[in-house]
Amino acid sequence: FETARKFGFSEKSGIKFKSESSGTLKNNKHWSAPSKSEISIGYEVSVTSLQLAMAYSAIANGGVLLKPQLIKNLKTPGGFREDVDDMLAIRRVASEETMNTLSGILEKAVSHGTGGLAFLPNLKIAGKTGTAKKIKKGKYVSEYVASFASFYPSDNPEYTLIVIVDHPRTGGYTGGMVAAPIAKEIYRRIYN
């Protein structure tokens, strides 16, 4: 619970966006018997795409959670300039050694795991697939959200990419089948 909180889950990012959600992560004092196993695979938790991008960026940069910068500044035709978002270090979430180990594991999830459809020979992509059932009227339904969270190149990261497909209807329904191939095409274009 504390580690998830360090990564920014269940808190707003600090950007100036009125409708930003903080997501949900129950305090571990309120976890039920199955909560540990459910939370470990992403259930009983909700995160925003921005929170996920922040967490993966922290892994990529060696363990520092950064405040995202959506808009650096605004300028009017009359020359007025207003700074909006500054990219600042929020806190260290883990040691650089731990993040390097995790980066290696995420690389293998692409080269030999469920993220295989994002694999590009000679490109070091680190990432993880996600597949979540949707809830409607308080019950799980046979609709999914497929995702692939990643960064590239994993040995000297420049890009963090989160691909989320809400209710995929063709080509499968898992993050590995649907979102990873989209990421592969984006990384191929970046590389080229």
Order of alpha helices (4+ residues) and beta strands (2+ residues): alpha-beta-alpha-beta-alpha-beta-beta-beta-beta-alpha-beta-beta-beta-alpha
